[in-house]
Amino acid sequence: DDEETVLVDRGEAPWAADEAALDAIWQRQLKNAVLSMRLNDSSLDDIRTRLTRRYESQLKRINQNTPEDVFQVYINALTQTFDPHTNYFTPHNSENFDISMSRSLEGIGAVLQYEDGYTKVVRLVPGGPAAKSGQLKPADRIVGVSQDGEAPEPVIGLRLDEVVDQIRGPKGTKVNLEIIPAGSASEHDTRTITIERNKVVLEEQAAKKDVITIQRDGEAMKLGIIEIPAFYLDFAAFHRGDPNYTSTTSDVAKLLVELRKENIDGLVIDLRNNGGGSLLEVNKLVSLFINRGPTVQVRESSGRVSIEGDKFPGVLYAGPMAVMVNRFSASASEIFAGAMQDYGRALIVGDQTYGKGTVQTLLDLNHGKLKMTNAKFYRVSGSSNQNLGIVPDVDMPSLIDKDEVGESSLPNALPWDEIDSAKYQRVSDIVPYLPQLREKHSSRIDKDPEFIYVESLRKLLEENRNRIELSLNEKNRTATQKALDSERLAIENSRRKSRDEEPLGSIKELRDLEEQRALDPESDDESIDEDPYVRETGEILVDYMNLIRENQVARQG
């Protein structure tokens, strides 16, 4: 009943003066935990049991620390003042650095990292069980793990490799994960999901094509869509000299030949959620769209700059292009999108990309290992990919919080900078067309129910994420939650009305529906024609094609 509040983020709060001040902070944190869990309809007995287990687990983890662990924390506090990707590993941990379940034959297909005592989801492997289930998202934090039929055991404070060992398991078995969803206002606002382990099917990461039709002024424009989930390469077959080795470039080349036979008017390359991969492949992929020239520059710590380039003459596809990106497009994706933008070869559409433009190497020490940043990627124009990422020519609304996801969200991330431009020749100059393209794009999405929905939901999530403190008064907290639920339901029903769907009567119906979508994402699958981002990218590309045509007619006149 007290009119107390609790700070959501104590990052900027002053240090406690004494133990009594610490106890006061802990008391408020406990009240917040109980309130959050009570609002999720947990009983007091359940709340007491779960919180006791959680804090006992944290205390147990602290007591497990060895002098080597303390030394590692101390040294990393030093290394990470220079760069978030430079880390020291004790001999015990050196084999487990940057653990990725995408490398395991059987698991859930998620890349995890340890952050402030939590196991955080960095990205999901395309085609993996976690990605297909739709229940786990990047930036979610895993706080409990159990095998099917058991209650989740707390994993806060556990080593990353220990958490991964609990999550991994034989194909066909299930694992329960208690998670704090990304963007939650409280670390105690958790939910439990179940994912069936399986093999990560590499074929489902392969590039695939589709065709959409955009109607404009009585004319049907056919656009090819090529989705590239990752830059992959069968290294074993490649090194054996097998001419039929699997790779992104060979797959895309086949798809391009097929699309050309279908007489497409334009092409969209979809790199959304593509976290990168083979540098060799991204260089070869660029070569399909330009006739020789540099693709990326690499500057070492010594200052030496080397240039990777397209050594293959000819162009497989020379028509109008757009490249779709989002915040999860990283590394090799940024190299491709940056090259297409610098050459004026394609419009870049979407959200500002991840911004990882650094290269790391692993150094053996006499005691442990050091993963150290030793080079940076630069575009052919000389601009760095680091921190800034690729800024699209035309922005799309997004629900992703840039303060939580991306290189710029990491403490002490290396800054953006630039070096001398490489020698290259632009294919065309897109810049003069951008003001008109952006204006036409804005006028469309301002009336589009799907983008109105995204923008409304983004504002609501942002308001929730940006709360500095939360009330510890149960009546106030309940009222705040009801208002939030009411607005969330109104946003959903507004979109349902535009789709001629029946409105939902309660927030419980919405949560049940979202849970059903998460458990069976295929039940809510839309065709590529119905993806509002693909459709709008197609509209932008047709706008561009029409502007080029008008310009050519004006010149001839």
ROKEMAR-875198 format. One line per field, with one value per residue (C-alpha): residue in one letter; z, x, y; residue number from 1. Coordinates in steps of 0.05 Angstrom, whole numbers, plus 5000, padded with zeros to 4 digits. Last residue first. Example, Ala and Ser with C-alpha at 12.3 -4.5 7.8 and 13.67 -1.06 7.14 Angstrom:
residu: S; A
up: 5143; 5156
east: 5273; 5246
north: 4979; 4910
num: 2; 1
% end
This chain:
residu: G; Q; R; A; V; Q; N; E; R; I; L; N; M; Y; D; V; L; I; E; G; T; E; R; V; Y; P; D; E; D; I; S; E; D; D; S; E; P; D; L; A; R; Q; E; E; L; D; R; L; E; K; I; S; G; L; P; E; E; D; R; S; K; R; R; S; N; E; I; A; L; R; E; S; D; L; A; K; Q; T; A; T; R; N; K; E; N; L; S; L; E; I; R; N; R; N; E; E; L; L; K; R; L; S; E; V; Y; I; F; E; P; D; K; D; I; R; S; S; H; K; E; R; L; Q; P; L; Y; P; V; I; D; S; V; R; Q; Y; K; A; S; D; I; E; D; W; P; L; A; N; P; L; S; S; E; G; V; E; D; K; D; I; L; S; P; M; D; V; D; P; V; I; G; L; N; Q; N; S; S; G; S; V; R; Y; F; K; A; N; T; M; K; L; K; G; H; N; L; D; L; L; T; Q; V; T; G; K; G; Y; T; Q; D; G; V; I; L; A; R; G; Y; D; Q; M; A; G; A; F; I; E; S; A; S; A; S; F; R; N; V; M; V; A; M; P; G; A; Y; L; V; G; P; F; K; D; G; E; I; S; V; R; G; S; S; E; R; V; Q; V; T; P; G; R; N; I; F; L; S; V; L; K; N; V; E; L; L; S; G; G; G; N; N; R; L; D; I; V; L; G; D; I; N; E; K; R; L; E; V; L; L; K; A; V; D; S; T; T; S; T; Y; N; P; D; G; R; H; F; A; A; F; D; L; Y; F; A; P; I; E; I; I; G; L; K; M; A; E; G; D; R; Q; I; T; I; V; D; K; K; A; A; Q; E; E; L; V; V; K; N; R; E; I; T; I; T; R; T; D; H; E; S; A; S; G; A; P; I; I; E; L; N; V; K; T; G; K; P; G; R; I; Q; D; V; V; E; D; L; R; L; G; I; V; P; E; P; A; E; G; D; Q; S; V; G; V; I; R; D; A; P; K; L; Q; G; S; K; A; A; P; G; G; P; V; L; R; V; V; K; T; Y; G; D; E; Y; Q; L; V; A; G; I; G; E; L; S; R; S; M; S; I; D; F; N; E; S; N; H; P; T; F; Y; N; T; H; P; D; F; T; Q; T; L; A; N; I; Y; V; Q; F; V; D; E; P; T; N; Q; N; I; R; K; L; Q; S; E; Y; R; R; T; L; R; T; R; I; D; D; L; S; S; D; N; L; R; M; S; L; V; A; N; K; L; Q; R; Q; W; I; A; D; L; A; A; E; D; A; A; W; P; A; E; G; R; D; V; L; V; T; E; E; D; D
up: 3489; 3495; 3562; 3587; 3565; 3602; 3665; 3662; 3656; 3715; 3756; 3736; 3757; 3824; 3838; 3820; 3870; 3924; 3911; 3915; 3981; 4004; 3986; 4019; 4083; 4084; 4078; 4044; 3976; 4010; 4032; 4105; 4157; 4218; 4226; 4207; 4272; 4314; 4386; 4378; 4340; 4395; 4448; 4411; 4406; 4481; 4496; 4452; 4483; 4552; 4532; 4522; 4470; 4407; 4343; 4286; 4223; 4163; 4155; 4171; 4232; 4255; 4252; 4296; 4341; 4354; 4371; 4417; 4453; 4466; 4492; 4540; 4564; 4579; 4616; 4655; 4673; 4698; 4739; 4770; 4787; 4819; 4860; 4880; 4902; 4883; 4826; 4771; 4754; 4693; 4643; 4574; 4556; 4567; 4526; 4472; 4471; 4462; 4409; 4371; 4375; 4343; 4288; 4273; 4270; 4226; 4182; 4174; 4166; 4107; 4105; 4131; 4096; 4027; 4037; 4069; 4010; 3959; 3997; 4008; 3933; 3914; 3960; 3939; 3864; 3862; 3906; 3860; 3818; 3772; 3762; 3805; 3785; 3837; 3863; 3938; 3982; 4035; 4106; 4150; 4222; 4264; 4336; 4373; 4421; 4492; 4521; 4470; 4444; 4384; 4360; 4354; 4397; 4462; 4446; 4375; 4400; 4346; 4330; 4261; 4213; 4144; 4123; 4050; 4030; 4087; 4136; 4136; 4202; 4246; 4298; 4249; 4175; 4163; 4105; 4054; 3992; 3980; 4048; 4108; 4152; 4215; 4241; 4303; 4355; 4407; 4435; 4488; 4514; 4579; 4616; 4572; 4522; 4458; 4413; 4382; 4325; 4318; 4260; 4268; 4228; 4269; 4255; 4264; 4205; 4202; 4183; 4116; 4043; 4007; 3934; 3888; 3842; 3863; 3870; 3942; 3959; 3929; 3964; 4031; 4024; 4010; 4066; 4114; 4100; 4112; 4182; 4204; 4184; 4251; 4252; 4185; 4112; 4044; 3981; 3919; 3847; 3776; 3722; 3710; 3731; 3715; 3705; 3669; 3690; 3754; 3798; 3845; 3901; 3969; 3986; 4038; 4083; 4129; 4190; 4238; 4270; 4204; 4154; 4110; 4048; 4015; 3945; 3897; 3822; 3767; 3727; 3783; 3801; 3804; 3832; 3896; 3909; 3901; 3953; 4000; 3991; 4008; 4071; 4094; 4146; 4161; 4211; 4159; 4198; 4137; 4076; 4024; 3953; 3911; 3835; 3778; 3714; 3718; 3652; 3681; 3646; 3683; 3749; 3733; 3716; 3780; 3822; 3794; 3809; 3880; 3893; 3865; 3906; 3972; 3969; 3962; 3929; 3858; 3831; 3887; 3897; 3964; 3996; 3970; 3992; 4063; 4063; 4045; 4041; 4073; 4073; 4114; 4108; 4034; 4007; 3932; 3909; 3835; 3815; 3761; 3744; 3723; 3686; 3696; 3728; 3776; 3798; 3834; 3823; 3868; 3850; 3897; 3908; 3958; 3988; 4033; 4108; 4106; 4072; 4134; 4177; 4249; 4280; 4330; 4401; 4417; 4448; 4509; 4535; 4605; 4619; 4660; 4686; 4742; 4704; 4699; 4643; 4592; 4526; 4507; 4541; 4608; 4596; 4631; 4582; 4580; 4537; 4495; 4466; 4392; 4376; 4436; 4483; 4489; 4537; 4600; 4567; 4541; 4611; 4637; 4578; 4593; 4666; 4716; 4745; 4732; 4714; 4757; 4750; 4708; 4735; 4703; 4650; 4593; 4616; 4654; 4644; 4680; 4672; 4596; 4572; 4507; 4466; 4402; 4405; 4429; 4417; 4341; 4340; 4273; 4299; 4362; 4323; 4272; 4201; 4208; 4270; 4323; 4347; 4409; 4462; 4531; 4588; 4649; 4702; 4672; 4601; 4580; 4506; 4466; 4393; 4384; 4344; 4392; 4400; 4358; 4313; 4354; 4316; 4318; 4393; 4394; 4450; 4443; 4486; 4510; 4497; 4532; 4594; 4634; 4611; 4633; 4578; 4564; 4520; 4464; 4431; 4475; 4458; 4498; 4566; 4552; 4562; 4633; 4661; 4623; 4665; 4731; 4710; 4688; 4753; 4793; 4753; 4764; 4839; 4836; 4836; 4860; 4920; 4871; 4833; 4898; 4916; 4848; 4854; 4925; 4897; 4843; 4887; 4939; 4883; 4854; 4921; 4948; 4882; 4879; 4951; 4936; 4876; 4806; 4765; 4721; 4761; 4822; 4788; 4775; 4846; 4879; 4839; 4852; 4926; 4925; 4888; 4939; 4997; 4961; 4955; 5030; 5048; 5007; 5045; 5111; 5086; 5074; 5026; 4967; 4901; 4861; 4806; 4733; 4719; 4768; 4714; 4733; 4795; 4846; 4872; 4939; 4954; 5007; 5000
east: 5256; 5308; 5330; 5258; 5243; 5305; 5285; 5214; 5241; 5288; 5231; 5187; 5241; 5249; 5175; 5173; 5230; 5192; 5128; 5168; 5199; 5127; 5105; 5167; 5156; 5080; 5090; 5024; 5054; 5107; 5050; 5031; 5044; 4997; 4987; 5060; 5081; 5052; 5075; 5090; 5025; 4987; 5021; 5004; 4931; 4929; 4959; 4908; 4850; 4876; 4879; 4804; 4748; 4788; 4760; 4735; 4777; 4763; 4838; 4830; 4788; 4844; 4894; 4850; 4838; 4913; 4923; 4862; 4888; 4956; 4921; 4878; 4937; 4978; 4920; 4908; 4982; 4984; 4921; 4951; 5015; 4976; 4934; 4995; 5037; 5109; 5108; 5160; 5219; 5257; 5204; 5236; 5219; 5144; 5141; 5183; 5137; 5075; 5109; 5131; 5061; 5031; 5084; 5077; 5000; 5002; 5050; 5000; 4941; 4975; 4954; 5019; 5055; 5036; 5050; 5117; 5140; 5121; 5160; 5220; 5223; 5217; 5274; 5316; 5318; 5378; 5417; 5411; 5473; 5491; 5544; 5595; 5667; 5718; 5786; 5786; 5766; 5814; 5797; 5736; 5713; 5656; 5675; 5697; 5644; 5659; 5594; 5552; 5487; 5524; 5541; 5468; 5408; 5385; 5391; 5369; 5302; 5271; 5198; 5214; 5185; 5221; 5273; 5292; 5365; 5385; 5441; 5491; 5525; 5542; 5582; 5633; 5616; 5671; 5667; 5724; 5679; 5698; 5668; 5712; 5721; 5764; 5823; 5857; 5802; 5829; 5807; 5860; 5876; 5894; 5960; 6022; 5979; 5949; 5918; 5849; 5833; 5777; 5752; 5711; 5654; 5595; 5543; 5477; 5439; 5398; 5327; 5295; 5311; 5378; 5368; 5415; 5476; 5495; 5565; 5569; 5499; 5511; 5579; 5549; 5492; 5543; 5591; 5533; 5506; 5577; 5577; 5505; 5432; 5397; 5378; 5342; 5360; 5324; 5365; 5332; 5351; 5338; 5369; 5441; 5439; 5495; 5547; 5613; 5686; 5704; 5758; 5710; 5752; 5783; 5827; 5883; 5899; 5960; 5949; 5985; 5918; 5896; 5851; 5805; 5772; 5710; 5682; 5735; 5720; 5698; 5633; 5581; 5519; 5543; 5610; 5577; 5560; 5633; 5655; 5599; 5620; 5693; 5674; 5634; 5580; 5534; 5478; 5422; 5360; 5335; 5380; 5324; 5350; 5295; 5298; 5264; 5224; 5223; 5222; 5208; 5271; 5309; 5281; 5309; 5378; 5376; 5358; 5417; 5465; 5435; 5452; 5522; 5534; 5508; 5549; 5542; 5601; 5587; 5658; 5686; 5758; 5765; 5774; 5706; 5673; 5698; 5684; 5611; 5597; 5542; 5526; 5462; 5386; 5388; 5317; 5313; 5250; 5237; 5192; 5138; 5106; 5033; 5011; 4944; 4976; 5017; 5002; 5060; 5068; 5109; 5158; 5194; 5264; 5305; 5375; 5394; 5386; 5332; 5381; 5425; 5374; 5392; 5381; 5325; 5306; 5233; 5222; 5180; 5167; 5162; 5145; 5180; 5164; 5214; 5268; 5218; 5200; 5205; 5236; 5263; 5224; 5252; 5255; 5241; 5263; 5234; 5271; 5240; 5269; 5262; 5336; 5381; 5401; 5429; 5397; 5431; 5499; 5487; 5474; 5538; 5578; 5551; 5572; 5516; 5498; 5424; 5410; 5349; 5320; 5256; 5203; 5205; 5161; 5209; 5279; 5292; 5323; 5313; 5335; 5342; 5345; 5310; 5354; 5340; 5273; 5249; 5177; 5176; 5180; 5217; 5272; 5282; 5282; 5334; 5317; 5353; 5399; 5372; 5410; 5443; 5400; 5424; 5446; 5444; 5496; 5511; 5516; 5536; 5525; 5479; 5472; 5409; 5395; 5353; 5399; 5428; 5488; 5520; 5552; 5489; 5492; 5544; 5593; 5633; 5689; 5683; 5753; 5784; 5740; 5784; 5849; 5823; 5794; 5811; 5764; 5767; 5698; 5671; 5731; 5778; 5744; 5729; 5801; 5804; 5739; 5759; 5823; 5783; 5730; 5783; 5822; 5759; 5747; 5819; 5811; 5752; 5679; 5633; 5609; 5581; 5544; 5513; 5490; 5457; 5423; 5399; 5369; 5330; 5308; 5280; 5247; 5213; 5188; 5162; 5127; 5095; 5070; 5045; 5006; 5026; 4973; 5023; 5007; 5030; 5097; 5109; 5087; 5132; 5192; 5180; 5173; 5238; 5274; 5246; 5273; 5340; 5348; 5332; 5382; 5436; 5421; 5429; 5494; 5525; 5527; 5496; 5531; 5496; 5446; 5467; 5463; 5407; 5356; 5283; 5289; 5236; 5178; 5143; 5074; 5061; 5000
north: 5295; 5239; 5267; 5273; 5202; 5176; 5214; 5187; 5116; 5125; 5153; 5094; 5043; 5079; 5079; 5005; 4992; 5030; 4990; 4925; 4947; 4961; 4890; 4858; 4898; 4886; 4810; 4791; 4777; 4733; 4688; 4693; 4640; 4643; 4568; 4558; 4592; 4536; 4544; 4618; 4631; 4594; 4636; 4699; 4676; 4660; 4728; 4762; 4723; 4741; 4815; 4811; 4811; 4801; 4833; 4787; 4793; 4838; 4851; 4926; 4906; 4859; 4916; 4960; 4901; 4893; 4967; 4966; 4904; 4937; 5000; 4960; 4918; 4980; 5012; 4948; 4944; 5016; 5004; 4942; 4980; 5036; 4988; 4947; 5006; 4990; 5040; 5030; 5074; 5100; 5078; 5080; 5007; 5016; 5080; 5048; 4987; 5032; 5075; 5013; 4982; 5044; 5046; 4972; 4977; 5039; 4999; 4942; 4990; 5027; 5100; 5131; 5074; 5101; 5175; 5159; 5115; 5168; 5221; 5175; 5158; 5231; 5252; 5191; 5201; 5248; 5198; 5137; 5153; 5095; 5040; 5076; 5065; 5041; 5061; 5051; 5109; 5133; 5115; 5125; 5125; 5096; 5087; 5024; 4999; 5023; 4995; 4955; 4987; 5017; 4947; 4927; 4910; 4943; 5017; 5002; 4976; 4933; 4946; 4975; 5026; 5024; 5074; 5089; 5097; 5052; 5069; 5012; 4999; 5060; 5022; 4993; 4989; 5040; 5090; 5087; 5088; 5015; 5000; 4989; 4928; 4932; 4893; 4864; 4856; 4808; 4742; 4729; 4659; 4625; 4625; 4626; 4663; 4636; 4690; 4685; 4734; 4784; 4826; 4890; 4921; 4901; 4954; 4918; 4949; 5013; 4992; 4977; 4992; 4997; 5016; 4978; 4986; 5056; 5028; 5052; 5025; 4956; 4953; 4973; 4921; 4866; 4885; 4895; 4825; 4798; 4829; 4840; 4843; 4838; 4912; 4904; 4898; 4893; 4903; 4935; 4923; 4948; 4903; 4882; 4809; 4759; 4813; 4803; 4794; 4757; 4786; 4821; 4850; 4846; 4905; 4905; 4964; 4965; 5010; 4963; 4947; 4917; 4954; 4911; 4941; 4912; 4898; 4925; 4923; 4876; 4881; 4888; 4847; 4774; 4798; 4821; 4748; 4728; 4778; 4756; 4684; 4693; 4732; 4671; 4684; 4742; 4752; 4752; 4774; 4813; 4802; 4801; 4814; 4847; 4843; 4881; 4872; 4795; 4757; 4688; 4662; 4717; 4689; 4619; 4647; 4689; 4628; 4589; 4647; 4653; 4579; 4585; 4649; 4622; 4559; 4484; 4448; 4421; 4431; 4386; 4410; 4376; 4444; 4467; 4402; 4411; 4486; 4478; 4553; 4596; 4670; 4668; 4676; 4698; 4712; 4724; 4762; 4771; 4828; 4826; 4893; 4890; 4954; 4988; 5049; 5006; 4935; 4902; 4828; 4782; 4727; 4679; 4654; 4615; 4620; 4562; 4565; 4512; 4465; 4470; 4433; 4448; 4380; 4378; 4398; 4410; 4479; 4494; 4564; 4593; 4666; 4720; 4789; 4786; 4825; 4882; 4931; 4875; 4898; 4830; 4774; 4749; 4674; 4609; 4555; 4485; 4433; 4379; 4314; 4297; 4305; 4292; 4348; 4418; 4467; 4441; 4439; 4510; 4535; 4503; 4532; 4601; 4597; 4602; 4670; 4664; 4591; 4578; 4507; 4504; 4455; 4386; 4354; 4366; 4381; 4445; 4514; 4580; 4653; 4657; 4730; 4752; 4799; 4760; 4724; 4656; 4632; 4631; 4555; 4556; 4602; 4560; 4494; 4517; 4538; 4605; 4603; 4650; 4711; 4741; 4707; 4728; 4683; 4728; 4745; 4813; 4787; 4717; 4703; 4657; 4636; 4595; 4531; 4489; 4430; 4373; 4377; 4432; 4490; 4532; 4523; 4578; 4586; 4651; 4624; 4552; 4526; 4586; 4577; 4530; 4561; 4629; 4672; 4745; 4786; 4838; 4842; 4899; 4945; 4990; 4992; 4919; 4898; 4927; 4899; 4836; 4832; 4837; 4787; 4738; 4747; 4733; 4670; 4649; 4660; 4612; 4630; 4575; 4617; 4669; 4614; 4588; 4658; 4666; 4598; 4613; 4678; 4642; 4584; 4633; 4673; 4611; 4583; 4649; 4666; 4597; 4603; 4674; 4648; 4670; 4707; 4745; 4808; 4769; 4756; 4830; 4849; 4797; 4818; 4892; 4879; 4841; 4897; 4947; 4906; 4898; 4973; 4982; 4927; 4963; 5028; 4990; 4961; 5029; 5089; 5053; 5071; 5125; 5107; 5111; 5036; 5026; 5010; 4998; 5042; 5023; 5065; 5072; 5100; 5046; 5000
num: 557; 556; 555; 554; 553; 552; 551; 550; 549; 548; 547; 546; 545; 544; 543; 542; 541; 540; 539; 538; 537; 536; 535; 534; 533; 532; 531; 530; 529; 528; 527; 526; 525; 524; 523; 522; 521; 520; 519; 518; 517; 516; 515; 514; 513; 512; 511; 510; 509; 508; 507; 506; 505; 504; 503; 502; 501; 500; 499; 498; 497; 496; 495; 494; 493; 492; 491; 490; 489; 488; 487; 486; 485; 484; 483; 482; 481; 480; 479; 478; 477; 476; 475; 474; 473; 472; 471; 470; 469; 468; 467; 466; 465; 464; 463; 462; 461; 460; 459; 458; 457; 456; 455; 454; 453; 452; 451; 450; 449; 448; 447; 446; 445; 444; 443; 442; 441; 440; 439; 438; 437; 436; 435; 434; 433; 432; 431; 430; 429; 428; 427; 426; 425; 424; 423; 422; 421; 420; 419; 418; 417; 416; 415; 414; 413; 412; 411; 410; 409; 408; 407; 406; 405; 404; 403; 402; 401; 400; 399; 398; 397; 396; 395; 394; 393; 392; 391; 390; 389; 388; 387; 386; 385; 384; 383; 382; 381; 380; 379; 378; 377; 376; 375; 374; 373; 372; 371; 370; 369; 368; 367; 366; 365; 364; 363; 362; 361; 360; 359; 358; 357; 356; 355; 354; 353; 352; 351; 350; 349; 348; 347; 346; 345; 344; 343; 342; 341; 340; 339; 338; 337; 336; 335; 334; 333; 332; 331; 330; 329; 328; 327; 326; 325; 324; 323; 322; 321; 320; 319; 318; 317; 316; 315; 314; 313; 312; 311; 310; 309; 308; 307; 306; 305; 304; 303; 302; 301; 300; 299; 298; 297; 296; 295; 294; 293; 292; 291; 290; 289; 288; 287; 286; 285; 284; 283; 282; 281; 280; 279; 278; 277; 276; 275; 274; 273; 272; 271; 270; 269; 268; 267; 266; 265; 264; 263; 262; 261; 260; 259; 258; 257; 256; 255; 254; 253; 252; 251; 250; 249; 248; 247; 246; 245; 244; 243; 242; 241; 240; 239; 238; 237; 236; 235; 234; 233; 232; 231; 230; 229; 228; 227; 226; 225; 224; 223; 222; 221; 220; 219; 218; 217; 216; 215; 214; 213; 212; 211; 210; 209; 208; 207; 206; 205; 204; 203; 202; 201; 200; 199; 198; 197; 196; 195; 194; 193; 192; 191; 190; 189; 188; 187; 186; 185; 184; 183; 182; 181; 180; 179; 178; 177; 176; 175; 174; 173; 172; 171; 170; 169; 168; 167; 166; 165; 164; 163; 162; 161; 160; 159; 158; 157; 156; 155; 154; 153; 152; 151; 150; 149; 148; 147; 146; 145; 144; 143; 142; 141; 140; 139; 138; 137; 136; 135; 134; 133; 132; 131; 130; 129; 128; 127; 126; 125; 124; 123; 122; 121; 120; 119; 118; 117; 116; 115; 114; 113; 112; 111; 110; 109; 108; 107; 106; 105; 104; 103; 102; 101; 100; 99; 98; 97; 96; 95; 94; 93; 92; 91; 90; 89; 88; 87; 86; 85; 84; 83; 82; 81; 80; 79; 78; 77; 76; 75; 74; 73; 72; 71; 70; 69; 68; 67; 66; 65; 64; 63; 62; 61; 60; 59; 58; 57; 56; 55; 54; 53; 52; 51; 50; 49; 48; 47; 46; 45; 44; 43; 42; 41; 40; 39; 38; 37; 36; 35; 34; 33; 32; 31; 30; 29; 28; 27; 26; 25; 24; 23; 22; 21; 20; 19; 18; 17; 16; 15; 14; 13; 12; 11; 10; 9; 8; 7; 6; 5; 4; 3; 2; 1
% end
